[in-house]
Amino acid sequence: MKNMIKVERAKKNWTQAELADKVGVSRQSINSIEIGKFIPSTILALKIAKAFETSVESIFQLDSTD
C-alpha cells in the first residue's frame, strides 16, 4: 500500500510528531506508516485523513501487489 502522508505533512508544514499528536499515536508509528512498514487500522487511517481534511483514498492507495 502506498501513502501520501509525507506529501500531505509537507503541505501543512507538520512534523511527524505534530501529526502523531493530532491522531493520538507515537511519532514512530507515523514514521512506520510513511515508510510502508506498518499498515494503519481503519480507525487510524480515518483519523489521519480527518487531520488532513481529505479522504482516506487520497492518502492511501493500493499497490499493484496488494
Contacts in CASP RR format, 6 or more apart in sequence:
PFRMAT RR
TARGET T0000
AUTHOR 0000-0000-0000
METHOD contacts of the structure
MODEL  1
MKNMIKVERAKKNWTQAELADKVGVSRQSINSIEIGKFIPSTILALKIAK
AFETSVESIFQLDSTD
1 36 0 8 1.000
1 39 0 8 1.000
1 60 0 8 1.000
1 61 0 8 1.000
1 62 0 8 1.000
1 63 0 8 1.000
1 66 0 8 1.000
2 60 0 8 1.000
2 61 0 8 1.000
2 62 0 8 1.000
2 63 0 8 1.000
3 33 0 8 1.000
3 34 0 8 1.000
3 36 0 8 1.000
3 59 0 8 1.000
3 60 0 8 1.000
3 61 0 8 1.000
4 58 0 8 1.000
4 59 0 8 1.000
4 60 0 8 1.000
4 61 0 8 1.000
5 19 0 8 1.000
5 30 0 8 1.000
5 33 0 8 1.000
5 34 0 8 1.000
5 48 0 8 1.000
5 59 0 8 1.000
6 34 0 8 1.000
8 52 0 8 1.000
8 54 0 8 1.000
8 59 0 8 1.000
9 15 0 8 1.000
9 16 0 8 1.000
9 19 0 8 1.000
12 52 0 8 1.000
14 22 0 8 1.000
15 27 0 8 1.000
16 27 0 8 1.000
16 30 0 8 1.000
16 31 0 8 1.000
16 34 0 8 1.000
17 27 0 8 1.000
17 30 0 8 1.000
19 30 0 8 1.000
19 48 0 8 1.000
19 51 0 8 1.000
20 26 0 8 1.000
20 27 0 8 1.000
20 29 0 8 1.000
20 30 0 8 1.000
22 47 0 8 1.000
22 51 0 8 1.000
23 30 0 8 1.000
23 44 0 8 1.000
23 47 0 8 1.000
23 48 0 8 1.000
23 51 0 8 1.000
24 47 0 8 1.000
25 44 0 8 1.000
29 38 0 8 1.000
32 38 0 8 1.000
33 39 0 8 1.000
33 40 0 8 1.000
33 48 0 8 1.000
40 48 0 8 1.000
40 60 0 8 1.000
45 56 0 8 1.000
45 59 0 8 1.000
45 60 0 8 1.000
46 56 0 8 1.000
48 56 0 8 1.000
48 59 0 8 1.000
49 55 0 8 1.000
49 56 0 8 1.000
49 58 0 8 1.000
49 59 0 8 1.000
52 59 0 8 1.000
END
